[in-house]
Amino acid sequence: MSINIPKEIRTRAISSIERYFQENMDENIGNLAADALLSYFLEEIGPIIYNQAVTDAQQRLAARVQELDFEVHEEEFQYWQKFDRKRK
């Protein structure tokens, strides 16, 4: 599965990679090289992050589904109990 990002986000990511190289490495990286590096990370490392995010989302949803019974549970046969309370 290929991870695609919008053009505007890709442009900002490439600028960020160029800035990272300027500030942290001994050499600059050109726009094409930064684009290639981003493509590499999206293809090679991106699926790891994506899969972890899906796993995290599944775990959170499963926890919410387990809590659903407590949040929306209604006691059954409450009509007569309510009626009897009003009579007292």
All heavy atoms as an XYZ file, in Angstrom:
739
protein
N       0.838     -1.171      0.000
C       0.000      0.000      0.000
C       0.891      1.245      0.000
O       1.803      1.369      0.799
C      -0.884     -0.008      1.242
C      -1.737      1.209      1.366
S      -2.682      1.110      2.871
C      -2.351      2.721      3.495
N       0.589      2.124     -0.888
C       1.358      3.352     -0.993
C       0.716      4.437     -0.132
O      -0.504      4.595     -0.138
C       1.396      3.796     -2.450
O       2.036      5.030     -2.577
N       1.527      5.146      0.607
C       1.025      6.250      1.427
C       1.215      7.535      0.633
O       2.340      7.919      0.315
C       1.750      6.307      2.781
C       1.450      5.044      3.574
C       1.344      7.552      3.550
C       2.163      4.950      4.884
N       0.108      8.149      0.300
C       0.138      9.396     -0.460
C      -0.228     10.546      0.465
O      -1.107     10.418      1.305
C      -0.843      9.337     -1.630
C      -0.481      8.256     -2.613
O       0.662      8.152     -3.025
N      -1.440      7.431     -2.980
N       0.458     11.647      0.270
C       0.136     12.835      1.057
C      -0.175     13.971      0.069
O       0.350     13.992     -1.044
C       1.285     13.214      2.022
C       2.600     13.438      1.280
C       1.461     12.151      3.094
C       3.733     13.912      2.160
N      -1.029     14.902      0.480
C      -1.369     16.015     -0.414
C      -0.127     16.818     -0.819
O       0.861     16.890     -0.077
C      -2.314     16.869      0.430
C      -2.855     15.950      1.468
C      -1.760     14.951      1.734
N      -0.195     17.419     -1.997
C       0.944     18.149     -2.560
C       1.446     19.238     -1.608
O       2.653     19.395     -1.422
C       0.559     18.750     -3.911
C       1.710     19.410     -4.616
C       1.318     19.914     -5.988
C       2.535     20.561     -6.647
N       2.237     21.005     -8.002
N       0.524     19.994     -1.006
C       0.929     21.070     -0.100
C       1.684     20.511      1.115
O       2.700     21.070      1.531
C      -0.303     21.850      0.376
C       0.035     22.964      1.341
C      -1.215     23.672      1.848
O      -2.114     23.955      1.032
O      -1.269     23.947      3.056
N       1.215     19.408      1.640
C       1.881     18.780      2.791
C       3.243     18.235      2.376
O       4.229     18.358      3.112
C       1.000     17.656      3.384
C      -0.352     18.196      3.834
C       1.715     16.930      4.508
C      -0.282     19.231      4.936
N       3.312     17.645      1.185
C       4.587     17.122      0.683
C       5.602     18.249      0.543
O       6.764     18.111      0.923
C       4.377     16.408     -0.652
C       5.620     15.733     -1.171
C       5.347     14.946     -2.447
N       6.469     14.089     -2.721
C       6.609     12.849     -2.306
N       5.639     12.281     -1.608
N       7.686     12.145     -2.577
N       5.162     19.382      0.012
C       6.051     20.542     -0.151
C       6.576     21.008      1.201
O       7.769     21.301      1.348
C       5.297     21.683     -0.871
O       4.873     21.209     -2.152
C       6.177     22.903     -1.033
N       5.690     21.062      2.187
C       6.117     21.481      3.532
C       7.068     20.461      4.153
O       8.029     20.836      4.835
C       4.896     21.686      4.414
C       4.082     22.910      3.986
C       2.832     23.092      4.788
N       3.165     23.345      6.188
C       2.287     23.243      7.183
N       1.043     22.898      6.943
N       2.653     23.485      8.423
N       6.822     19.169      3.908
C       7.702     18.123      4.445
C       9.093     18.221      3.812
O      10.111     18.081      4.502
C       7.092     16.744      4.202
N       9.139     18.465      2.513
C      10.425     18.608      1.825
C      11.187     19.806      2.383
O      12.392     19.714      2.652
C      10.217     18.727      0.296
C       9.729     17.389     -0.255
C      11.488     19.176     -0.405
C       9.211     17.455     -1.682
N      10.491     20.909      2.601
C      11.140     22.089      3.201
C      11.662     21.773      4.598
O      12.745     22.222      4.989
C      10.152     23.252      3.280
O       9.812     23.694      1.995
N      10.912     20.999      5.343
C      11.349     20.615      6.686
C      12.602     19.743      6.641
O      13.524     19.920      7.443
C      10.215     19.879      7.401
O      10.608     19.506      8.695
N      12.643     18.821      5.680
C      13.834     17.969      5.520
C      15.037     18.826      5.148
O      16.136     18.661      5.708
C      13.588     16.879      4.455
C      12.557     15.867      4.979
C      14.896     16.175      4.079
C      12.041     14.909      3.924
N      14.859     19.762      4.232
C      15.958     20.655      3.840
C      16.449     21.453      5.046
O      17.672     21.580      5.255
C      15.496     21.605      2.729
C      15.265     20.916      1.406
C      14.676     21.826      0.355
O      13.779     22.643      0.682
O      15.117     21.714     -0.807
N      15.535     21.967      5.836
C      15.925     22.738      7.024
C      16.649     21.849      8.036
O      17.642     22.262      8.637
C      14.697     23.371      7.667
C      15.064     24.198      8.874
C      13.878     24.891      9.465
N      14.299     25.616     10.665
C      13.483     26.261     11.453
N      12.189     26.312     11.183
N      13.932     26.884     12.521
N      16.155     20.623      8.216
C      16.813     19.708      9.149
C      18.273     19.493      8.742
O      19.172     19.531      9.589
C      16.074     18.371      9.195
C      16.728     17.393     10.135
C      16.431     17.402     11.492
C      17.673     16.485      9.684
C      17.051     16.528     12.367
C      18.301     15.602     10.547
C      17.984     15.631     11.889
O      18.615     14.759     12.750
N      18.498     19.265      7.458
C      19.866     19.054      6.981
C      20.714     20.308      7.183
O      21.882     20.214      7.560
C      19.870     18.620      5.508
C      19.841     17.131      5.331
C      18.660     16.421      5.523
C      20.979     16.436      4.982
C      18.624     15.050      5.369
C      20.964     15.053      4.820
C      19.774     14.358      5.016
N      20.142     21.490      6.935
C      20.888     22.738      7.112
C      21.317     22.920      8.566
O      22.434     23.368      8.838
C      20.033     23.942      6.697
C      19.868     24.097      5.218
C      18.874     25.217      4.878
O      18.190     25.745      5.736
N      18.812     25.555      3.595
N      20.433     22.590      9.478
C      20.697     22.874     10.886
C      21.385     21.742     11.645
O      21.995     21.991     12.682
C      19.383     23.251     11.589
C      18.819     24.553     11.058
C      17.617     25.043     11.831
O      17.345     24.516     12.936
O      16.940     25.966     11.331
N      21.317     20.520     11.140
C      21.820     19.391     11.927
C      22.886     18.546     11.241
O      23.497     17.707     11.894
C      20.654     18.477     12.317
C      19.690     19.176     13.242
O      20.032     19.497     14.367
N      18.488     19.431     12.755
N      23.074     18.728      9.959
C      24.048     17.910      9.240
C      25.194     18.804      8.742
O      25.080     20.020      8.713
C      23.389     17.209      8.055
C      22.135     16.422      8.445
S      22.437     15.157      9.669
C      22.559     13.739      8.639
N      26.233     18.202      8.337
C      27.386     18.949      7.846
C      27.229     19.413      6.398
O      28.105     20.084      5.870
C      28.657     18.094      7.952
C      29.074     17.876      9.405
O      28.699     18.715     10.252
O      29.745     16.880      9.677
N      26.144     19.022      5.759
C      25.925     19.410      4.369
C      24.454     19.712      4.125
O      23.582     19.281      4.863
C      26.396     18.309      3.416
C      25.685     16.990      3.628
C      26.261     15.883      2.773
O      27.327     15.373      3.137
O      25.635     15.550      1.765
N      24.213     20.477      3.089
C      22.843     20.774      2.691
C      22.303     19.649      1.823
O      23.070     18.878      1.244
C      22.773     22.096      1.927
C      23.011     23.290      2.837
O      22.783     23.225      4.033
N      23.480     24.388      2.257
N      21.001     19.591      1.714
C      20.369     18.621      0.826
C      19.519     19.415     -0.156
O      18.835     20.377      0.222
C      19.526     17.590      1.612
C      19.008     16.499      0.694
C      18.410     18.259      2.377
C      18.346     15.329      1.422
N      19.576     19.053     -1.411
C      18.801     19.744     -2.426
C      17.333     19.334     -2.385
O      16.947     18.353     -1.740
N      16.537     20.072     -3.111
C      15.106     19.838     -3.161
C      14.777     18.447     -3.703
O      13.924     17.741     -3.149
C      14.448     20.934     -4.010
C      12.951     20.920     -3.875
O      12.286     20.222     -4.638
N      12.428     21.670     -2.925
N      15.458     18.041     -4.789
C      15.199     16.721     -5.379
C      15.627     15.595     -4.443
O      14.927     14.580     -4.312
C      15.908     16.588     -6.728
C      15.363     17.462     -7.863
C      16.219     17.309     -9.113
C      13.920     17.099     -8.156
N      16.753     15.777     -3.788
C      17.225     14.756     -2.851
C      16.290     14.662     -1.644
O      15.998     13.560     -1.153
C      18.644     15.067     -2.403
N      15.802     15.801     -1.171
C      14.856     15.804     -0.043
C      13.556     15.125     -0.445
O      12.969     14.363      0.335
C      14.601     17.231      0.426
N      13.106     15.363     -1.660
C      11.910     14.712     -2.183
C      12.107     13.198     -2.255
O      11.229     12.419     -1.876
C      11.548     15.283     -3.552
C      10.241     14.740     -4.094
O       9.280     14.564     -3.306
O      10.158     14.497     -5.314
N      13.266     12.783     -2.735
C      13.576     11.350     -2.832
C      13.639     10.725     -1.438
O      13.151      9.602     -1.227
C      14.886     11.137     -3.587
N      14.233     11.425     -0.491
C      14.321     10.916      0.875
C      12.922     10.780      1.484
O      12.611      9.777      2.130
C      15.190     11.839      1.729
C      15.471     11.389      3.159
C      16.191     10.037      3.191
C      16.286     12.446      3.891
N      12.076     11.767      1.250
C      10.705     11.690      1.738
C       9.976     10.499      1.121
O       9.289      9.747      1.826
C       9.961     12.991      1.438
C       8.480     13.017      1.830
C       8.306     12.782      3.326
C       7.843     14.337      1.403
N      10.146     10.307     -0.180
C       9.517      9.160     -0.851
C       9.983      7.844     -0.238
O       9.186      6.924     -0.022
C       9.831      9.177     -2.352
O       9.217     10.276     -2.962
N      11.271      7.756      0.036
C      11.820      6.549      0.668
C      11.162      6.298      2.024
O      10.723      5.193      2.309
C      13.338      6.681      0.827
C      13.914      5.628      1.739
C      14.091      4.324      1.294
C      14.246      5.928      3.054
C      14.597      3.341      2.129
C      14.749      4.963      3.897
C      14.925      3.663      3.444
O      15.409      2.697      4.278
N      11.114      7.336      2.856
C      10.527      7.167      4.182
C       9.046      6.811      4.106
O       8.558      5.990      4.885
C      10.736      8.407      5.045
C      12.112      8.476      5.646
C      12.929      9.561      5.382
C      12.591      7.471      6.455
C      14.208      9.628      5.930
C      13.864      7.524      6.999
C      14.677      8.609      6.735
N       8.330      7.437      3.188
C       6.908      7.119      3.056
C       6.694      5.666      2.639
O       5.771      5.003      3.122
C       6.239      8.054      2.047
C       6.009      9.488      2.511
C       5.482     10.336      1.356
C       5.045      9.530      3.691
N       7.553      5.172      1.760
C       7.403      3.797      1.291
C       7.952      2.775      2.281
O       7.358      1.723      2.503
C       8.110      3.635     -0.062
C       7.870      2.279     -0.689
C       8.441      2.165     -2.085
O       8.681      3.200     -2.749
O       8.651      1.020     -2.531
N       9.069      3.081      2.899
C       9.742      2.104      3.753
C       9.307      2.169      5.211
O       9.087      1.146      5.844
C      11.262      2.318      3.652
C      12.093      1.251      4.329
C      12.076     -0.095      3.594
O      11.590     -0.178      2.454
O      12.563     -1.071      4.193
N       9.194      3.360      5.759
C       8.895      3.539      7.181
C       7.418      3.878      7.407
O       6.836      3.534      8.429
C       9.787      4.656      7.783
C      11.261      4.419      7.463
C       9.553      4.792      9.279
C      11.832      3.125      7.981
N       6.803      4.548      6.449
C       5.410      4.970      6.574
C       4.451      3.857      6.971
O       3.613      4.052      7.864
N       4.532      2.673      6.338
C       3.605      1.609      6.715
C       3.719      1.165      8.180
O       2.720      0.776      8.789
C       3.977      0.458      5.769
C       4.524      1.152      4.560
C       5.285      2.331      5.127
N       4.905      1.268      8.751
C       5.073      0.915     10.164
C       4.237      1.856     11.026
O       3.491      1.420     11.917
C       6.566      0.995     10.572
C       7.394     -0.019      9.802
C       6.723      0.813     12.088
C       8.889      0.202      9.899
N       4.342      3.136     10.750
C       3.606      4.146     11.508
C       2.110      3.998     11.258
O       1.294      4.050     12.179
C       4.112      5.552     11.145
C       5.584      5.684     11.532
C       3.258      6.637     11.788
C       6.304      6.846     10.915
N       1.744      3.795     10.000
C       0.340      3.633      9.630
C      -0.273      2.421     10.347
O      -1.355      2.523     10.935
C       0.231      3.470      8.111
C      -1.172      3.259      7.634
C      -2.011      4.340      7.384
C      -1.676      1.975      7.422
C      -3.305      4.152      6.938
C      -2.970      1.776      6.988
C      -3.783      2.868      6.747
O      -5.063      2.669      6.326
N       0.423      1.293     10.290
C      -0.090      0.074     10.929
C      -0.231      0.253     12.434
O      -1.203     -0.221     13.038
C       0.813     -1.121     10.617
C       0.739     -1.524      9.159
O      -0.210     -1.203      8.460
N       1.765     -2.208      8.698
N       0.710      0.937     13.055
C       0.620      1.182     14.490
C      -0.565      2.082     14.805
O      -1.278      1.876     15.793
C       1.914      1.792     15.032
C       1.908      1.956     16.538
C       1.768      0.628     17.272
O       2.493     -0.315     17.013
N       0.816      0.542     18.188
N      -0.798      3.074     13.965
C      -1.941      3.964     14.169
C      -3.252      3.200     14.047
O      -4.185      3.406     14.839
C      -1.901      5.114     13.164
N      -3.341      2.289     13.082
C      -4.548      1.467     12.932
C      -4.736      0.588     14.163
O      -5.845      0.481     14.702
C      -4.476      0.619     11.639
C      -5.589     -0.421     11.607
C      -4.548      1.512     10.408
N      -3.660     -0.022     14.646
C      -3.739     -0.859     15.851
C      -4.192     -0.039     17.047
O      -5.064     -0.474     17.816
C      -2.376     -1.519     16.141
O      -2.036     -2.363     15.030
C      -2.406     -2.345     17.407
N      -3.629      1.146     17.212
C      -4.028      2.024     18.327
C      -5.508      2.387     18.229
O      -6.228      2.364     19.229
C      -3.183      3.292     18.348
C      -1.728      3.043     18.711
O      -1.403      1.925     19.175
O      -0.914      3.965     18.521
N      -5.962      2.718     17.025
C      -7.371      3.078     16.830
C      -8.273      1.887     17.136
O      -9.323      2.036     17.785
C      -7.602      3.577     15.412
N      -7.884      0.688     16.701
C      -8.675     -0.509     16.980
C      -8.768     -0.763     18.484
O      -9.840     -1.101     18.991
C      -8.063     -1.735     16.293
C      -8.256     -1.752     14.801
C      -7.502     -2.895     14.146
O      -6.416     -3.281     14.575
N      -8.075     -3.434     13.088
N      -7.673     -0.599     19.187
C      -7.674     -0.818     20.632
C      -8.571      0.189     21.341
O      -9.316     -0.160     22.256
C      -6.254     -0.756     21.186
C      -5.406     -1.940     20.779
C      -3.950     -1.798     21.184
O      -3.481     -0.718     21.561
N      -3.207     -2.887     21.083
N      -8.517      1.448     20.926
C      -9.362      2.477     21.541
C     -10.832      2.213     21.254
O     -11.677      2.367     22.132
C      -8.969      3.859     21.052
C      -7.567      4.251     21.511
C      -7.341      5.685     21.314
N      -7.404      6.240     22.673
C      -7.212      7.483     22.972
N      -6.978      8.346     22.025
N      -7.245      7.910     24.195
N     -11.129      1.824     20.020
C     -12.513      1.523     19.676
C     -13.017      0.309     20.449
O     -14.154      0.300     20.936
C     -12.656      1.284     18.172
C     -12.628      2.531     17.304
C     -12.583      2.159     15.829
C     -13.841      3.405     17.575
N     -12.190     -0.719     20.573
C     -12.588     -1.911     21.322
C     -12.871     -1.560     22.778
O     -13.842     -2.046     23.366
C     -11.498     -2.984     21.225
N     -12.040     -0.701     23.359
C     -12.260     -0.286     24.748
C     -13.570      0.484     24.871
O     -14.328      0.283     25.829
C     -11.090      0.574     25.234
N     -13.856      1.353     23.911
C     -15.112      2.119     23.933
C     -16.314      1.200     23.765
O     -17.335      1.391     24.401
C     -15.114      3.190     22.850
C     -14.096      4.283     23.066
C     -14.401      5.169     24.231
N     -15.624      5.907     23.971
C     -16.400      6.417     24.905
N     -16.085      6.286     26.161
N     -17.489      7.051     24.589
N     -16.207      0.199     22.904
C     -17.308     -0.745     22.702
C     -17.571     -1.519     23.989
O     -18.727     -1.753     24.359
C     -17.011     -1.693     21.517
C     -17.983     -2.855     21.478
C     -17.057     -0.922     20.204
N     -16.522     -1.893     24.704
C     -16.701     -2.599     25.976
C     -17.403     -1.725     27.004
O     -18.161     -2.215     27.824
C     -15.359     -3.083     26.516
C     -14.780     -4.238     25.732
C     -13.422     -4.661     26.261
O     -12.781     -3.952     27.015
N     -12.973     -5.826     25.835
N     -17.155     -0.419     26.957
C     -17.781      0.507     27.894
C     -19.214      0.852     27.500
O     -19.974      1.371     28.313
C     -16.970      1.807     27.969
C     -15.590      1.633     28.552
C     -14.748      2.891     28.411
O     -15.253      3.904     27.891
O     -13.579      2.850     28.814
N     -19.577      0.548     26.274
C     -20.883      0.932     25.759
C     -22.029      0.389     26.608
O     -22.993      1.099     26.892
C     -21.025      0.460     24.305
C     -22.254      0.916     23.544
C     -22.280      2.431     23.448
C     -22.257      0.301     22.158
N     -21.925     -0.840     27.048
C     -22.982     -1.434     27.858
C     -23.205     -0.648     29.148
O     -24.341     -0.450     29.571
C     -22.651     -2.897     28.179
C     -23.783     -3.589     28.906
O     -24.950     -3.422     28.481
O     -23.512     -4.265     29.910
N     -22.150     -0.180     29.756
C     -22.279      0.584     31.000
C     -22.861      1.972     30.749
O     -23.601      2.496     31.565
C     -20.918      0.714     31.700
C     -20.357     -0.620     32.120
C     -19.237     -1.139     31.487
C     -20.950     -1.347     33.138
C     -18.713     -2.360     31.868
C     -20.435     -2.572     33.527
C     -19.315     -3.088     32.887
N     -22.511      2.568     29.617
C     -22.946      3.928     29.326
C     -24.409      4.011     28.914
O     -25.092      4.976     29.235
C     -22.075      4.543     28.229
C     -20.666      4.852     28.690
C     -19.845      5.511     27.603
O     -20.433      6.065     26.649
O     -18.604      5.464     27.697
N     -24.892      3.031     28.192
C     -26.252      3.124     27.655
C     -27.190      2.047     28.181
O     -28.317      1.934     27.734
C     -26.239      3.095     26.102
C     -25.480      4.272     25.549
C     -25.690      1.784     25.592
N     -26.766      1.282     29.145
C     -27.590      0.197     29.678
C     -28.820      0.763     30.386
O     -28.740      1.721     31.146
C     -26.779     -0.657     30.662
C     -27.565     -1.786     31.236
N     -27.795     -2.932     30.531
C     -28.206     -1.916     32.416
C     -28.539     -3.746     31.269
N     -28.796     -3.148     32.424
N     -29.950      0.172     30.112
C     -31.199      0.546     30.768
C     -31.755     -0.679     31.483
O     -31.776     -1.776     30.928
C     -32.227      1.041     29.740
C     -31.884      2.374     29.140
C     -32.015      3.523     30.128
O     -32.842      3.424     31.058
O     -31.276      4.506     29.976
N     -32.173     -0.464     32.694
C     -32.802     -1.548     33.443
C     -34.141     -1.894     32.801
O     -34.861     -1.018     32.320
C     -33.013     -1.143     34.900
C     -31.724     -1.026     35.688
C     -31.002     -2.352     35.831
O     -31.658     -3.404     35.978
O     -29.759     -2.337     35.782
N     -34.473     -3.142     32.829
C     -35.716     -3.608     32.226
C     -36.842     -3.612     33.261
O     -36.591     -3.646     34.465
C     -35.506     -5.020     31.671
C     -34.408     -5.035     30.617
C     -33.737     -6.391     30.491
O     -33.912     -7.236     31.379
O     -33.036     -6.587     29.495
N     -38.054     -3.590     32.785
C     -39.255     -3.678     33.612
C     -39.272     -2.629     34.724
O     -39.498     -2.929     35.883
C     -39.418     -5.096     34.195
C     -39.503     -6.143     33.125
C     -38.443     -6.993     32.875
C     -40.650     -6.267     32.357
C     -38.518     -7.965     31.889
C     -40.736     -7.227     31.359
C     -39.663     -8.084     31.124
N     -39.049     -1.406     34.352
C     -39.011     -0.317     35.320
C     -40.349      0.397     35.489
O     -40.527      1.161     36.433
C     -37.941      0.698     34.903
C     -36.535      0.159     34.988
C     -36.165     -0.183     36.413
O     -36.210      0.675     37.283
N     -35.830     -1.434     36.653
N     -41.299      0.137     34.584
C     -42.563      0.854     34.632
C     -43.263      0.682     35.968
O     -43.640      1.654     36.616
C     -43.487      0.397     33.495
C     -44.825      1.083     33.530
C     -44.977      2.340     32.994
C     -45.925      0.472     34.130
C     -46.197      2.986     33.034
C     -47.151      1.100     34.178
C     -47.287      2.362     33.630
O     -48.495      2.996     33.680
N     -43.448     -0.522     36.425
C     -44.208     -0.761     37.649
C     -43.455     -0.298     38.884
O     -44.060      0.160     39.843
C     -44.612     -2.232     37.782
C     -45.617     -2.598     36.722
C     -45.455     -3.472     35.701
C     -46.930     -2.061     36.573
N     -46.576     -3.515     34.920
C     -47.512     -2.648     35.446
C     -47.679     -1.117     37.285
C     -48.788     -2.345     35.007
C     -48.959     -0.834     36.846
C     -49.517     -1.433     35.725
N     -42.165     -0.387     38.849
C     -41.398      0.127     39.989
C     -41.592      1.629     40.107
O     -41.754      2.163     41.200
C     -39.920     -0.221     39.842
C     -39.628     -1.679     40.043
C     -38.145     -1.997     39.919
O     -37.316     -1.110     39.759
N     -37.820     -3.276     40.015
N     -41.582      2.312     39.000
C     -41.800      3.754     39.000
C     -43.231      4.060     39.474
O     -43.460      4.967     40.277
C     -41.576      4.298     37.579
C     -41.718      5.787     37.447
C     -41.315      6.300     36.060
C     -42.054      5.577     34.979
N     -41.770      6.122     33.633
N     -44.177      3.287     39.018
C     -45.555      3.458     39.392
C     -45.742      3.228     40.891
O     -46.430      4.005     41.574
C     -46.440      2.513     38.579
C     -47.906      2.640     38.844
C     -48.614      3.707     38.344
C     -48.563      1.684     39.599
C     -49.976      3.835     38.581
C     -49.913      1.788     39.849
C     -50.632      2.875     39.347
N     -45.138      2.180     41.398
C     -45.250      1.855     42.819
C     -44.600      2.925     43.683
O     -45.085      3.232     44.777
C     -44.621      0.496     43.134
C     -45.446     -0.661     42.536
O     -46.643     -0.439     42.217
O     -44.881     -1.767     42.402
N     -43.505      3.526     43.245
C     -42.847      4.590     43.995
C     -43.754      5.821     44.094
O     -43.773      6.499     45.108
C     -41.527      4.985     43.332
C     -40.364      4.126     43.802
C     -39.049      4.660     43.272
N     -38.638      3.712     42.237
C     -38.189      4.008     41.032
N     -38.051      5.248     40.684
N     -37.863      3.091     40.190
N     -44.499      6.103     43.047
C     -45.393      7.252     43.048
C     -46.556      7.048     44.013
O     -47.063      7.998     44.584
C     -45.937      7.506     41.635
C     -44.933      8.113     40.704
C     -45.562      8.396     39.360
C     -44.553      8.982     38.399
N     -45.170      9.267     37.099
N     -46.971      5.821     44.227
C     -48.092      5.525     45.108
C     -47.727      5.707     46.569
O     -48.594      5.940     47.395
C     -48.558      4.088     44.903
C     -49.215      3.881     43.561
C     -49.551      2.453     43.393
N     -51.003      2.302     43.524
C     -51.612      1.148     43.597
N     -50.932      0.045     43.620
N     -52.926      1.083     43.683
N     -46.493      5.570     46.918
C     -46.079      5.632     48.326
C     -46.028      7.012     48.846
O     -46.021      8.023     48.549
C     -44.731      4.962     48.527
C     -44.800      3.486     48.302
C     -43.444      2.873     48.520
C     -43.500      1.376     48.254
N     -42.276      0.715     48.436
